[in-house]
Amino acid sequence: MFVSWARRTAIAAGWAFTVSTAAVAQQKLELTPFLAGFVPLSTLGSVRVPLSGGQPNVVDGQMKTSGAFGGRLSVWVGERWGLEGSYFLSTSDLRITSGVFSRSVDAEMHGGSVKAFFQATNEPTGTDLLVSGGVSGILHRGPAFSLANEQLDLGGVLGGGLHVVMSPLVTFRIDGEIYLYRYAFAPGFASVTQTDLLMTVGLGLKLAR
């Protein structure tokens, strides 16, 4: 499973790098480190974790709202559109419930996307709205998922953001993204549609013009 995940990741990264390199030769490149809030809008469904006596138990699981951080690399291919690759890490714990019993278990989420974006407005003030869409990958890890098969869940992502030009080299960005994908804890567990919201704030640094 890990080899398959690594191969898919390498192919996606290579494709993004090739496209970006060709575009950067004549267009602008922007790097945006960001802080974020991660908000799960659905439950994971059934998960298997060790509870009393260390025996594995099947319970209901849901990721918790938490902070996150990451970055985006944006390439403007045209005057009002381009391509963007992103990565984030969320320290979201897993809340498990079984009847009236509830507790949190340490967990984390790695996520990323490759998408196209379009500048929907063209204001002379330098304040613009951008919309985007593309493909995403989500990986659940940490002690809470020690009994799960490590897997990369592929899906889609839709986003929008307000970008304010602060100077010729800096852009203030507020972005929101909805990640959509299917998740199953392990073979034999039901696959459940997941919807996660990521809200980010960061400063875009222009690396090339």
GUGU-178757 format. One record per residue: x, y negated, z negated of N, C-alpha, C in turn. Coordinates in steps of 0.05 Angstrom, whole numbers, padded with zeros to 5 digits, always signed. Example, Ala and Ser with C-alpha at 12.3 -4.5 7.8 and 13.67 -1.06 7.14 Angstrom:
+00264+00114-00156+00246+00090-00156+00264+00066-00156;+00257+00045-00142+00273+00021-00143+00258-00001-00157;
***
This chain:
+00017+00024+00000+00000+00000+00000+00017-00025+00000;+00039-00024-00017+00056-00048-00018+00070-00053+00008;+00079-00031+00021+00093-00034+00047+00075-00046+00068;+00049-00036+00068+00030-00047+00087+00025-00077+00081;+00022-00084+00055+00018-00112+00048+00042-00129+00057;+00066-00119+00052+00090-00134+00059+00092-00138+00089;+00085-00117+00105+00086-00119+00134+00067-00140+00144;+00042-00140+00133+00022-00160+00142+00031-00188+00134;+00042-00191+00110+00051-00217+00102+00074-00228+00119;+00093-00210+00126+00115-00218+00143+00106-00226+00171;+00087-00211+00182+00076-00219+00208+00063-00246+00208;+00046-00251+00187+00032-00276+00185+00052-00299+00181;+00072-00295+00164+00092-00315+00158+00109-00321+00184;+00116-00300+00199+00131-00304+00223+00115-00320+00244;+00089-00313+00246+00072-00328+00265+00070-00357+00258;+00065-00363+00232+00063-00390+00223+00089-00405+00227;+00112-00392+00222+00137-00406+00225+00143-00412+00254;+00136-00393+00272+00141-00398+00300+00125-00421+00311;+00099-00422+00303+00081-00444+00312+00091-00470+00300;+00098-00470+00275+00106-00495+00261+00132-00506+00273;+00151-00488+00279+00177-00497+00290+00173-00510+00316;+00156-00498+00333+00152-00510+00360+00138-00537+00358;+00120-00540+00339+00105-00565+00336+00122-00587+00323;+00139-00580+00305+00154-00600+00290+00173-00615+00308;+00181-00603+00331+00200-00616+00349+00189-00643+00358;+00163-00645+00360+00152-00670+00370+00129-00682+00352;+00122-00669+00330+00101-00679+00313+00110-00682+00285;+00092-00690+00267+00100-00695+00239+00094-00671+00222;+00111-00668+00202+00110-00646+00183+00106-00658+00155;+00088-00646+00139+00082-00656+00112+00081-00634+00092;+00095-00638+00069+00096-00618+00047+00081-00630+00024;+00062-00614+00012+00045-00624-00010+00045-00605-00033;+00062-00610-00054+00059-00595-00079+00033-00604-00092;+00019-00585-00106-00006-00593-00119-00011-00579-00145;-00028-00592-00162-00039-00580-00185-00069-00574-00178;-00080-00554-00191-00107-00545-00182-00123-00534-00205;-00149-00533-00200-00168-00519-00217-00180-00496-00202;-00179-00472-00214-00189-00448-00200-00216-00441-00214;-00237-00439-00198-00264-00433-00208-00276-00409-00193;-00277-00385-00206-00290-00362-00193-00320-00366-00194;-00333-00362-00171-00362-00365-00169-00377-00339-00167;-00363-00317-00171-00376-00290-00170-00360-00271-00188;-00371-00248-00194-00358-00229-00211-00344-00208-00194;-00323-00195-00206-00308-00175-00192-00323-00149-00190;-00343-00145-00208-00357-00119-00209-00343-00101-00229;-00343-00075-00223-00332-00055-00241-00301-00054-00240;-00288-00054-00263-00259-00052-00265-00253-00031-00286;-00228-00021-00285-00220+00000-00304-00196-00011-00321;-00200-00013-00347-00179-00023-00364-00177-00006-00389;-00153-00005-00402-00151+00010-00428-00163-00006-00450;-00181+00007-00465-00194-00006-00488-00186+00009-00514;-00205+00017-00530-00199+00030-00555-00184+00056-00551;-00163+00060-00567-00148+00084-00565-00131+00087-00540;-00129+00065-00524-00113+00066-00500-00126+00081-00477;-00150+00091-00481-00164+00106-00460-00175+00087-00439;-00173+00093-00413-00185+00076-00393-00215+00076-00394;-00227+00053-00392-00256+00050-00392-00265+00033-00368;-00288+00040-00356-00299+00024-00334-00318+00004-00346;-00312-00022-00341-00328-00044-00352-00333-00064-00329;-00348-00085-00335-00352-00106-00316-00331-00128-00320;-00321-00138-00298-00300-00158-00299-00305-00183-00283;-00295-00206-00293-00297-00231-00279-00272-00248-00286;-00260-00260-00266-00238-00278-00270-00249-00303-00284;-00232-00316-00300-00240-00340-00315-00230-00365-00301;-00245-00387-00305-00236-00413-00296-00209-00420-00308;-00190-00431-00292-00164-00436-00303-00149-00457-00286;-00126-00464-00295-00109-00481-00279-00093-00465-00258;-00082-00479-00239-00066-00467-00218-00046-00487-00207;-00027-00477-00192-00008-00496-00179+00001-00482-00153;+00012-00498-00135+00021-00487-00109+00030-00509-00090;+00028-00504-00064+00037-00523-00045+00026-00517-00017;+00027-00537+00000+00018-00535+00028+00039-00546+00047;+00042-00534+00070+00059-00544+00091+00041-00549+00115;+00039-00574+00123+00021-00582+00145+00037-00592+00169;+00028-00584+00193+00040-00592+00218+00019-00604+00235;+00022-00630+00242+00003-00644+00259+00011-00637+00288;-00006-00621+00301-00001-00613+00329-00012-00633+00348;-00034-00646+00341-00046-00667+00357-00050-00692+00341;-00062-00712+00353-00066-00737+00339-00084-00734+00315;-00104-00716+00316-00123-00714+00294-00127-00685+00284;-00109-00666+00293-00112-00639+00284-00085-00626+00281;-00085-00603+00267-00060-00589+00263-00064-00562+00249;-00042-00551+00239-00042-00525+00226-00030-00528+00198;-00039-00511+00179-00030-00514+00151-00028-00487+00138;-00006-00482+00124-00003-00458+00109-00001-00466+00079;-00014-00450+00062-00014-00457+00033-00010-00432+00016;-00001-00437-00009+00002-00416-00029-00006-00427-00056;-00019-00411-00073-00025-00419-00100-00022-00396-00119;-00017-00402-00144-00016-00383-00166-00034-00393-00188;-00053-00376-00196-00072-00382-00217-00066-00364-00241;-00066-00375-00265-00062-00360-00289-00089-00352-00301;-00108-00346-00284-00135-00339-00293-00135-00311-00307;-00145-00310-00331-00148-00284-00345-00173-00270-00335;-00174-00244-00341-00197-00228-00334-00215-00224-00358;-00241-00232-00356-00260-00228-00378-00274-00202-00372;-00273-00183-00391-00287-00158-00388-00310-00156-00408;-00331-00144-00399-00355-00140-00417-00365-00112-00415;-00374-00101-00437-00387-00075-00438-00408-00077-00460;-00433-00080-00451-00455-00084-00470-00451-00111-00484;-00450-00111-00511-00446-00136-00526-00416-00141-00530;-00399-00123-00522-00370-00126-00526-00359-00143-00503;-00341-00162-00510-00328-00179-00490-00300-00187-00500;-00281-00187-00482-00254-00196-00489-00240-00205-00463;-00217-00219-00467-00201-00228-00444-00175-00213-00443;-00166-00207-00419-00141-00193-00414-00124-00209-00395;-00098-00210-00401-00079-00226-00385-00080-00217-00356;-00081-00237-00338-00082-00231-00309-00072-00256-00294;-00069-00253-00269-00061-00276-00252-00071-00270-00223;-00072-00291-00208-00080-00289-00180-00061-00304-00162;-00052-00290-00141-00036-00303-00120-00054-00306-00095;-00054-00330-00083-00071-00334-00060-00057-00351-00039;-00065-00349-00015-00054-00365+00007-00072-00366+00031;-00066-00383+00049-00082-00385+00074-00066-00397+00097;-00074-00391+00120-00065-00404+00145-00090-00414+00159;-00092-00440+00164-00116-00451+00175-00111-00475+00193;-00130-00481+00209-00130-00505+00226-00145-00527+00212;-00136-00552+00215-00151-00574+00203-00156-00596+00224;-00177-00612+00219-00185-00633+00237-00192-00658+00221;-00181-00680+00230-00187-00706+00217-00214-00716+00227;-00234-00714+00210-00262-00721+00219-00267-00751+00221;-00251-00767+00207-00253-00796+00208-00227-00808+00218;-00229-00833+00227-00205-00846+00236-00206-00875+00227;-00205-00879+00201-00208-00906+00189-00182-00921+00190;-00183-00947+00197-00159-00964+00197-00147-00969+00169;-00163-00962+00148-00153-00966+00121-00134-00944+00113;-00132-00922+00128-00114-00900+00121-00127-00881+00102;-00153-00883+00098-00168-00864+00081-00185-00847+00099;-00180-00821+00100-00194-00804+00119-00203-00778+00106;-00224-00767+00119-00235-00741+00111-00226-00720+00131;-00215-00698+00120-00206-00676+00137-00222-00650+00130;-00228-00634+00150-00242-00609+00146-00224-00587+00158;-00226-00563+00147-00208-00541+00155-00221-00514+00153;-00209-00494+00166-00219-00467+00164-00198-00448+00175;-00197-00423+00164-00178-00404+00173-00180-00378+00159;-00157-00364+00156-00156-00337+00143-00142-00340+00117;-00148-00322+00098-00136-00324+00071-00128-00296+00062;-00112-00295+00041-00104-00271+00027-00104-00275-00003;-00115-00256-00018-00116-00258-00047-00105-00233-00059;-00087-00236-00080-00075-00213-00093-00080-00216-00123;-00093-00197-00136-00097-00196-00165-00075-00180-00178;-00062-00192-00199-00040-00178-00212-00041-00184-00242;-00022-00172-00257-00020-00176-00285-00030-00151-00301;-00027-00151-00328-00035-00129-00344-00063-00119-00340;-00082-00138-00335-00110-00130-00331-00114-00112-00307;-00095-00113-00288-00098-00097-00264-00077-00075-00262;-00066-00067-00285-00046-00046-00285-00056-00019-00276;-00082-00014-00278-00094+00011-00269-00106+00009-00241;-00102-00014-00228-00113-00018-00201-00091-00013-00180;-00099-00006-00156-00080-00005-00134-00074-00033-00125;-00048-00040-00123-00041-00067-00114-00050-00070-00085;-00066-00091-00079-00076-00094-00053-00079-00124-00046;-00076-00130-00021-00080-00157-00011-00107-00158+00003;-00126-00174-00008-00153-00176+00003-00154-00199+00023;-00158-00192+00048-00159-00212+00069-00188-00223+00072;-00190-00248+00078-00216-00260+00082-00214-00286+00097;-00234-00304+00092-00234-00330+00104-00232-00352+00084;-00227-00376+00093-00226-00399+00076-00237-00424+00091;-00253-00440+00077-00263-00465+00087-00256-00487+00068;-00249-00510+00079-00239-00532+00062-00246-00559+00072;-00242-00578+00055-00246-00607+00061-00229-00623+00042;-00221-00647+00051-00205-00663+00033-00206-00692+00040;-00200-00709+00020-00197-00738+00023-00168-00744+00022;-00157-00757+00043-00129-00763+00045-00125-00793+00046;-00109-00804+00029-00105-00833+00027-00075-00838+00032;-00069-00853+00053-00041-00860+00059-00031-00881+00039;-00012-00874+00022-00001-00892+00002+00023-00908+00013;+00038-00896+00031+00061-00909+00044+00068-00894+00069;+00087-00903+00085+00094-00888+00109+00103-00859+00104;+00111-00854+00079+00122-00828+00072+00105-00811+00053;+00085-00823+00041+00070-00810+00020+00039-00812+00025;+00025-00789+00022-00004-00788+00024-00015-00775-00001;-00035-00789-00014-00049-00778-00037-00071-00760-00027;-00073-00735-00037-00092-00716-00027-00109-00704-00049;-00136-00703-00044-00154-00688-00061-00168-00668-00042;-00164-00642-00047-00175-00622-00029-00191-00601-00044;-00211-00590-00031-00226-00568-00042-00228-00545-00021;-00224-00520-00031-00225-00497-00013-00243-00475-00025;-00258-00463-00008-00274-00440-00015-00262-00415-00002;-00254-00396-00019-00243-00370-00010-00265-00349-00010;-00268-00335+00012-00288-00314+00015-00274-00288+00023;-00279-00267+00007-00266-00241+00013-00281-00219-00001;-00274-00194+00005-00286-00171-00008-00265-00159-00027;-00275-00150-00051-00256-00139-00071-00268-00113-00083;-00250-00093-00085-00257-00068-00099-00233-00062-00116;-00237-00055-00142-00216-00050-00160-00197-00028-00151;-00208-00007-00140-00193+00016-00131-00211+00033-00113;-00200+00052-00098-00217+00070-00083-00237+00084-00101;-00262+00085-00092-00284+00096-00108-00300+00075-00122;-00290+00050-00124-00304+00028-00136-00319+00013-00114;-00342+00002-00121-00358-00013-00101-00344-00039-00093;-00345-00045-00068-00333-00069-00057-00353-00092-00061;-00344-00115-00072-00361-00137-00079-00351-00162-00065;-00369-00178-00053-00362-00203-00041-00354-00223-00062;-00330-00235-00058-00320-00255-00077-00321-00283-00065;-00328-00303-00081-00327-00331-00073-00313-00346-00095;-00289-00357-00088-00273-00372-00107-00269-00401-00097;-00270-00420-00116-00266-00448-00109-00239-00457-00120;-00224-00471-00103-00198-00482-00112-00199-00512-00106;-00196-00529-00127-00196-00558-00125-00167-00567-00131;-00155-00582-00113-00127-00590-00116-00123-00620-00114;-00102-00629-00127-00093-00657-00126-00063-00657-00122;-00053-00672-00102-00025-00673-00097-00016-00696-00080;+00010-00699-00077+00022-00720-00061+00035-00707-00037;+00026-00714-00013+00038-00704+00012+00063-00720+00019;+00085-00706+00023+00111-00719+00029+00118-00714+00058;+00119-00735+00075+00125-00732+00103+00155-00725+00107;+00159-00702+00119+00187-00693+00124+00196-00699+00152;+00177-00702+00171+00184-00709+00198+00162-00725+00210;+00168-00742+00230+00149-00759+00242+00151-00757+00273;
***
